[in-house]
Amino acid sequence: MKQIKLNYLFIALAFVTILASCHKDKVAPTPETPTAQRAGIYVLNQGGFSKNNSTLTYYDYTTKLLVPDQFTIANTTKLGDTGNDLGIYGAKMFIVINNSNLVTIVNAKTAKLIKTIALTQPRSVTFYKSNAFVTSYNGTVSVIDTTSLTITKTITVGSDPEQMVVANGKLYVANSGGLDPTPGTTLSVIDLTTLTETKKITVIADPVSVTTDIYDNVYVLSLGNFFNVPAGMTVIDDKTDLVKSKPTVNLGYNVPIFVLGDFVYYPSADNKIAVYNAKTQTAASVNFITDGTVINTPYAISGDPLTGEIFVTDAKDYSSNGTLTAFDKTGKKEYSIVVGISPGKIALVNK
């Protein structure tokens, strides 16, 4: 859960619905290469900010068993305060716990604790070769060796960095600006050979979510601000690092984004799942869901390249348990499971 910006606070207090949804969601991880059968699916539930009630729901595909908090069962302790991101890399799962100032590394199949690493307000995690990269609100990206689980380098980027994505041998980092009076407007580009920042790309104000497709495009969703900059999308060519376009999109305050094949999925302001065609660079559909299923508060989007399924979580009222719903590739509901409070991240685990 992203902390409310000070310059937005008074406006947010005037609008209860905005206050309820003050969250900067993170983009789901890049889909792994489909080489194995799935064991199940994890959902990281953020819980309430400063309430120390983050949980890790696990749904087993074979047994159909739903475990409300796999982490607590595996470790007889709580996960922490405001679980913000997770990613599976090999046999390990990295869980980013923002308000607990921790990156917690566990066994991906059992959620048994391996190690914790202290970082200042960590936000997001992604991977490249032997490294995990974690953004922190102190304006840095920490490089963690995935074997030794030690921090090997710290890279300075922009203010309050959020989501990252790897594309064309580079790491793109969204610099949101956080609590600054003026939102950030840049995307840092880090060379993954030298692990140094090479440039900053100007994007729409308050960039949050980042992903990439198979056509050398990087997509950035930004929240803008409440005054004179609307939320929007920036599309960047990852070969030249030049902005290609800023398509018209109808964004709300929750801005997860996910790419599967030729399509980019993101929630619209009216709580539908909009679809953008990555191949033609045109809008494809105002709503991916075709059977009338209603998602009250879309909070995370992910998918499975093995099956073509798309997963959408619903945070509902941000204080009661949410749901995860699986849709087939045509947008029809397959099943739905009850998860925890503010389900903000999804990860598939293999057998």
C-alpha positions as CSV (number, residue, x, y, z in Angstrom):
1,M,0.0,0.0,0.0
2,K,1.6,3.2,-1.1
3,Q,1.5,6.0,1.5
4,I,-0.8,8.9,0.8
5,K,1.0,11.9,-0.6
6,L,0.8,14.9,1.6
7,N,-0.2,17.3,-1.2
8,Y,-3.2,15.0,-1.9
9,L,-4.3,14.5,1.7
10,F,-6.8,17.2,2.0
11,I,-8.4,16.4,-1.3
12,A,-8.6,12.7,-0.3
13,L,-10.3,13.6,2.9
14,A,-13.0,15.3,1.0
15,F,-13.7,12.2,-1.1
16,V,-14.2,9.0,0.9
17,T,-14.0,6.8,-2.1
18,I,-10.6,8.2,-3.0
19,L,-9.4,7.8,0.6
20,A,-10.5,4.2,0.6
21,S,-8.5,3.5,-2.6
22,C,-5.2,5.3,-1.8
23,H,-3.0,2.6,-3.0
24,K,-0.3,2.3,-5.6
25,D,-0.5,-1.2,-6.8
26,K,2.4,-3.0,-8.5
27,V,2.6,-4.6,-11.7
28,A,2.5,-8.5,-11.6
29,P,5.9,-10.2,-12.4
30,T,6.9,-11.0,-16.0
31,P,5.4,-14.4,-16.9
32,E,7.9,-17.3,-16.5
33,T,8.7,-19.6,-19.4
34,P,6.0,-22.3,-19.4
35,T,8.1,-25.4,-18.8
36,A,6.5,-27.2,-15.9
37,Q,3.1,-27.9,-14.4
38,R,1.8,-25.6,-11.8
39,A,1.6,-26.7,-8.1
40,G,-0.6,-23.7,-7.1
41,I,-0.9,-20.0,-6.7
42,Y,0.1,-17.5,-4.0
43,V,-1.6,-14.3,-3.2
44,L,0.2,-11.7,-1.1
45,N,-2.4,-9.8,0.9
46,Q,-1.2,-6.4,2.1
47,G,-3.5,-6.1,5.1
48,G,-4.2,-2.7,6.6
49,F,-1.4,-0.2,6.8
50,S,0.4,-0.2,10.2
51,K,-1.8,-3.2,11.4
52,N,0.8,-5.9,11.0
53,N,-1.7,-8.2,9.3
54,S,-0.2,-9.1,5.9
55,T,-0.9,-12.7,4.9
56,L,0.2,-15.2,2.2
57,T,-2.8,-17.2,0.8
58,Y,-2.0,-20.4,-1.0
59,Y,-4.3,-22.4,-3.3
60,D,-3.2,-25.9,-4.2
61,Y,-4.2,-26.9,-7.7
62,T,-4.1,-30.6,-7.0
63,T,-5.8,-30.9,-3.6
64,K,-7.9,-27.8,-4.1
65,L,-6.9,-26.9,-0.5
66,L,-7.0,-23.2,0.3
67,V,-4.6,-22.1,3.0
68,P,-5.4,-18.5,4.3
69,D,-1.9,-17.8,5.5
70,Q,0.8,-20.3,4.4
71,F,3.6,-18.1,5.9
72,T,2.2,-18.3,9.4
73,I,1.7,-22.1,9.2
74,A,5.2,-22.6,7.9
75,N,6.9,-20.3,10.4
76,T,4.5,-19.8,13.4
77,T,5.0,-16.1,13.1
78,K,3.3,-13.2,11.3
79,L,4.6,-12.1,7.9
80,G,4.7,-8.4,8.8
81,D,3.2,-5.0,8.0
82,T,2.1,-4.1,4.5
83,G,3.3,-6.8,2.2
84,N,3.9,-5.0,-1.1
85,D,5.4,-7.3,-3.6
86,L,6.6,-10.9,-4.2
87,G,8.4,-12.8,-6.8
88,I,9.5,-16.4,-7.3
89,Y,13.0,-17.0,-8.7
90,G,14.1,-20.6,-8.8
91,A,13.4,-22.3,-5.5
92,K,13.2,-19.1,-3.6
93,M,10.4,-16.6,-3.1
94,F,11.2,-13.0,-2.2
95,I,8.5,-11.1,-0.3
96,V,8.8,-7.3,0.0
97,I,7.3,-6.0,3.3
98,N,7.2,-2.3,3.1
99,N,6.3,-1.0,6.6
100,S,8.3,-3.8,8.3
101,N,11.4,-2.6,6.3
102,L,12.2,-6.2,5.3
103,V,12.7,-8.4,2.3
104,T,11.8,-11.9,3.4
105,I,13.1,-14.9,1.5
106,V,11.3,-18.2,1.8
107,N,11.2,-21.6,0.2
108,A,8.9,-21.1,-2.8
109,K,7.0,-24.4,-2.3
110,T,6.7,-24.4,1.5
111,A,7.0,-20.7,2.5
112,K,9.5,-21.7,5.1
113,L,11.8,-18.8,6.1
114,I,15.3,-18.8,4.7
115,K,16.5,-15.3,5.5
116,T,15.4,-11.7,6.0
117,I,17.2,-8.6,4.7
118,A,16.6,-5.2,6.2
119,L,15.9,-2.3,3.7
120,T,14.3,1.1,4.2
121,Q,10.7,0.9,3.0
122,P,11.2,-1.6,0.2
123,R,8.7,-1.5,-2.6
124,S,9.1,-3.9,-5.5
125,V,11.3,-6.8,-6.6
126,T,12.3,-8.2,-10.0
127,F,15.1,-10.5,-11.2
128,Y,17.9,-10.8,-13.8
129,K,20.4,-13.6,-14.0
130,S,21.9,-14.1,-10.5
131,N,20.5,-10.9,-9.0
132,A,17.3,-9.7,-7.4
133,F,16.6,-6.0,-7.6
134,V,14.6,-4.2,-4.9
135,T,13.4,-0.6,-4.9
136,S,13.3,1.4,-1.7
137,Y,11.7,4.7,-0.9
138,N,15.1,6.2,0.0
139,G,15.7,6.5,-3.8
140,T,17.7,3.4,-4.4
141,V,17.7,-0.1,-6.0
142,S,19.4,-2.8,-3.9
143,V,21.1,-5.6,-5.8
144,I,20.8,-8.9,-4.0
145,D,22.8,-12.0,-5.0
146,T,20.2,-14.7,-5.2
147,T,22.6,-17.4,-4.0
148,S,24.4,-15.7,-1.1
149,L,21.4,-13.5,-0.3
150,T,23.6,-10.6,0.4
151,I,23.4,-7.0,-0.9
152,T,26.2,-6.6,-3.4
153,K,25.5,-3.1,-4.7
154,T,23.1,-0.1,-4.2
155,I,22.1,2.0,-7.2
156,T,20.8,5.5,-6.7
157,V,17.8,6.3,-8.9
158,G,14.9,8.9,-8.5
159,S,12.7,9.8,-5.6
160,D,10.5,7.1,-4.2
161,P,11.0,4.4,-6.9
162,E,8.2,1.9,-7.4
163,Q,7.8,-0.9,-10.0
164,M,10.6,-2.2,-12.2
165,V,10.8,-4.3,-15.3
166,V,13.7,-5.9,-17.2
167,A,13.8,-5.4,-21.0
168,N,16.5,-5.6,-23.6
169,G,19.3,-5.9,-21.1
170,K,18.2,-2.9,-19.1
171,L,16.3,-2.3,-15.9
172,Y,13.6,0.3,-16.0
173,V,12.6,1.9,-12.7
174,A,9.5,4.1,-12.1
175,N,10.4,7.1,-10.0
176,S,7.0,8.0,-8.5
177,G,8.1,11.0,-6.4
178,G,6.3,9.7,-3.3
179,L,5.6,12.4,-0.7
180,D,7.3,15.1,-2.6
181,P,5.1,18.2,-3.3
182,T,5.5,17.5,-7.0
183,P,5.2,13.9,-8.3
184,G,8.1,12.3,-10.1
185,T,8.2,12.3,-13.9
186,T,11.0,9.9,-14.7
187,L,11.9,6.3,-15.5
188,S,15.5,5.4,-14.6
189,V,17.3,3.2,-17.1
190,I,20.0,0.9,-15.5
191,D,22.5,-1.0,-17.6
192,L,22.4,-4.6,-16.3
193,T,26.0,-5.3,-17.3
194,T,27.5,-2.4,-15.5
195,L,24.7,-2.0,-12.9
196,T,24.8,1.8,-13.4
197,E,22.1,4.2,-14.2
198,T,22.6,5.5,-17.8
199,K,19.7,7.9,-18.2
200,K,16.3,9.0,-17.1
201,I,13.3,9.1,-19.5
202,T,10.5,11.7,-18.9
203,V,7.1,10.1,-18.6
204,I,3.6,11.2,-17.3
205,A,3.7,12.4,-13.7
206,D,3.8,9.9,-10.8
207,P,4.8,6.7,-12.6
208,V,4.0,3.6,-10.7
209,S,3.5,0.4,-12.7
210,V,5.9,-0.9,-15.5
211,T,5.8,-3.9,-17.7
212,T,7.1,-5.0,-21.2
213,D,5.9,-7.0,-24.2
214,I,7.4,-9.2,-26.9
215,Y,7.5,-6.2,-29.3
216,D,10.2,-4.2,-27.6
217,N,7.8,-1.9,-25.8
218,V,7.9,-0.8,-22.2
219,Y,4.6,0.4,-20.7
220,V,4.4,2.8,-17.8
221,L,1.2,3.6,-16.0
222,S,1.2,6.9,-14.1
223,L,-1.3,8.5,-11.6
224,G,-0.7,12.1,-12.6
225,N,-2.0,14.4,-9.9
226,F,-5.3,15.7,-8.7
227,F,-4.7,19.2,-10.1
228,N,-3.7,19.4,-13.7
229,V,-2.1,16.2,-14.9
230,P,-4.4,13.2,-15.6
231,A,-3.4,9.6,-15.1
232,G,-2.1,8.0,-18.2
233,M,0.1,5.5,-20.1
234,T,3.5,6.1,-21.6
235,V,4.9,3.6,-24.2
236,I,8.7,3.5,-24.7
237,D,10.8,1.8,-27.3
238,D,13.3,-0.3,-25.4
239,K,15.8,-0.3,-28.3
240,T,16.1,3.5,-28.4
241,D,14.6,4.5,-25.0
242,L,12.5,7.1,-26.7
243,V,8.8,7.7,-25.9
244,K,6.7,6.2,-28.7
245,S,3.3,7.3,-27.6
246,K,0.9,8.2,-24.8
247,P,-2.3,6.3,-25.6
248,T,-5.6,7.6,-24.2
249,V,-6.5,5.4,-21.2
250,N,-9.2,5.7,-18.6
251,L,-7.3,4.9,-15.4
252,G,-8.5,4.8,-11.8
253,Y,-6.3,5.1,-8.7
254,N,-5.3,1.4,-8.7
255,V,-3.0,0.7,-11.6
256,P,-1.7,-2.8,-11.9
257,I,-0.7,-3.8,-15.4
258,F,0.0,-7.2,-17.0
259,V,1.0,-8.4,-20.4
260,L,0.2,-11.9,-21.8
261,G,1.0,-12.5,-25.5
262,D,-0.3,-9.7,-27.6
263,F,-2.4,-8.1,-25.0
264,V,-1.9,-5.6,-22.1
265,Y,-4.4,-5.7,-19.2
266,Y,-5.1,-2.9,-16.8
267,P,-8.1,-1.7,-14.7
268,S,-10.1,1.3,-15.9
269,A,-11.6,4.0,-13.7
270,D,-15.0,2.2,-13.8
271,N,-13.5,-1.0,-12.5
272,K,-13.4,-2.9,-15.7
273,I,-10.4,-4.7,-17.1
274,A,-9.4,-2.8,-20.2
275,V,-7.3,-4.5,-22.9
276,Y,-4.7,-2.8,-25.2
277,N,-3.3,-4.6,-28.3
278,A,0.5,-4.6,-28.0
279,K,1.0,-5.7,-31.6
280,T,-1.1,-3.0,-33.2
281,Q,-0.7,-0.5,-30.5
282,T,-4.4,0.2,-30.3
283,A,-7.2,-0.2,-27.8
284,A,-8.7,-3.7,-28.0
285,S,-11.5,-3.8,-25.5
286,V,-13.1,-1.7,-22.7
287,N,-13.6,-4.9,-20.7
288,F,-11.9,-8.2,-20.9
289,I,-14.5,-9.9,-18.7
290,T,-17.3,-11.1,-21.0
291,D,-19.7,-13.0,-18.7
292,G,-20.9,-10.2,-16.5
293,T,-18.7,-11.0,-13.6
294,V,-18.2,-7.9,-11.5
295,I,-15.0,-6.9,-9.8
296,N,-15.7,-4.1,-7.3
297,T,-12.1,-3.0,-6.7
298,P,-9.5,-4.5,-9.1
299,Y,-6.2,-4.6,-7.2
300,A,-3.9,-7.1,-8.9
301,I,-3.7,-8.7,-12.4
302,S,-1.6,-11.6,-13.5
303,G,-1.9,-14.6,-15.8
304,D,-0.6,-18.0,-16.8
305,P,1.1,-18.4,-20.2
306,L,0.5,-22.2,-19.9
307,T,-3.2,-21.9,-19.9
308,G,-3.9,-18.3,-21.1
309,E,-5.8,-17.7,-17.8
310,I,-6.0,-14.2,-16.4
311,F,-6.2,-13.7,-12.6
312,V,-7.8,-10.6,-11.1
313,T,-8.0,-9.8,-7.4
314,D,-10.8,-7.8,-5.8
315,A,-9.9,-5.7,-2.7
316,K,-13.6,-4.9,-2.1
317,D,-13.7,-2.4,0.8
318,Y,-9.9,-2.7,1.8
319,S,-10.9,-4.0,5.3
320,S,-12.5,-7.4,4.7
321,N,-11.2,-10.4,2.9
322,G,-10.9,-10.0,-0.9
323,T,-11.1,-12.6,-3.7
324,L,-9.1,-13.9,-6.6
325,T,-11.0,-14.8,-9.7
326,A,-9.6,-16.9,-12.6
327,F,-10.9,-16.2,-16.1
328,D,-10.2,-18.2,-19.2
329,K,-8.7,-16.5,-22.3
330,T,-12.2,-15.5,-23.5
331,G,-12.9,-13.5,-20.3
332,K,-15.3,-16.1,-18.7
333,K,-15.0,-16.9,-15.0
334,E,-13.6,-20.3,-14.1
335,Y,-13.5,-20.1,-10.4
336,S,-13.1,-17.7,-7.5
337,I,-11.3,-18.1,-4.1
338,V,-11.4,-16.0,-0.9
339,V,-8.1,-14.5,0.0
340,G,-7.0,-11.8,2.5
341,I,-7.3,-8.1,3.0
342,S,-6.1,-6.0,0.0
343,P,-4.8,-8.8,-2.2
344,G,-2.0,-7.0,-4.1
345,K,0.2,-9.5,-5.7
346,I,-0.1,-12.9,-7.4
347,A,2.6,-15.6,-8.1
348,L,2.4,-19.1,-9.6
349,V,4.6,-21.8,-8.2
350,N,5.6,-24.9,-10.2
351,K,5.6,-28.6,-9.0
